Amino acid sequence: MDEMYGGLGGQCRDAMVVSELLGYHLVTEPLISSGILCSDLIQAFGTEAQRSRYLPSIATGSEMFSFAHTESDLNFANLHSVQTLATATQNGYLLNGKKLNVINASNATHLLVSSAVENSGADPSSANSPTLFVVDTNTVGLTLESHITLDGSSASTVTLETVQASKTDQLVGATLSSDDLGKATVKSQLCLSAESNGIASRLLEETWAYAGNREQFGSKITDFQVIQHRLANMYMALEAAKSFVWVACELVDSSAANCASVIPNMRRKVSSACREIAEGAIQIHGGIGTTDELIIGQGLKRLLAIENSLGSEAELAVESIRLLKNTYNANVRRNR
């Protein structure tokens, strides 16, 4: 976040270090959902008045935001299917719809809600491209049905029934496309992957220590070559995952052309590597590794939750292919 709004004005690499440490210690605080994702969306699409109103409060923590986007048939790869609808009125808009798995909504003071906009009197099928609205969680007509997620975090189903929103609540710069949303969420995607690397580092460290102490057949299990090979493979997977994140981070910090296009594939590679490490940790620990008594099982649950944040593996694969096609077509046109 820019210093003029109370942030530190750092780059992606600074956020990466913090996120990796949070992952190492399995801290499930809403830093990414509020302090990075929503603040980046407001900075990218909000007016100067909206930035000045909301960003300092996010920086101090006096207000928390959650991104209410996911629907039953809506993800980051098919924004055109958004069902939440904002109907224009004389005083602003009336929002109707349902959002699923909104992280930390029960603790948030505001939601950033993605919604299509229906012009007054227009047919709903001709609604404009999705946009974003800032909605106070205490607004009449907004209800939350909260539940605990796999990793112990809080998520909610958000129902909006004729929720009143003024024209100043709309982020007027946010006529969302997959490209716009992808660019605005680059830092959040990188932070999630860095958090995964922090978790994987902790799991590998714990597994190495456990294997060095556990004895079987009169020897430390680290004396067995199969365990040595498994630990070596886990270490190589971790180093590869860290490299993926830092290369992507350098591309973003240097404002490289089409840097956002590498993010979906980077996330898929990191998720796969970290899952391999977590599965290896459980295999070496045995059954106790799946229990809440050890951090191993808790780490795996958090990794699985991260895999499905801001796009599942399948959605990221579709988005990666779409971006590669766009890059290829742009290069063909340029060389004609």
Secondary structure, DSSP 8 states (H G I E B T S, - for coil): --GGGTS----HHHHHHHHHHHHHTT---TIIIIIIIIHHHHHHHS-HHHHHHHHHHHHHTSS-EEEE--BTTB-TT-GGG---EEEE-SSEEEEEEEEEEEETGGG-SEEEEEEEEE-TTS-GGG--S-EEEEEETTSTTEEEEEEE-TTS-EEEEEEEEEEEEEGGGEETT----HHHHHHHTHHHHHHHHHHHHHHHHHHHHHHHHHHHH-EETTEEGGGSHHHHHHHHHHHHHHHHHHHHHHHHHHHHHTT-TTGGGGHHHHHHHHHHHHHHHHHHHHHHH-GGGGSTTSHHHHHHHHHHHHHTTTS-HHHHHHHHHHHHHHHHHHHHHHH-
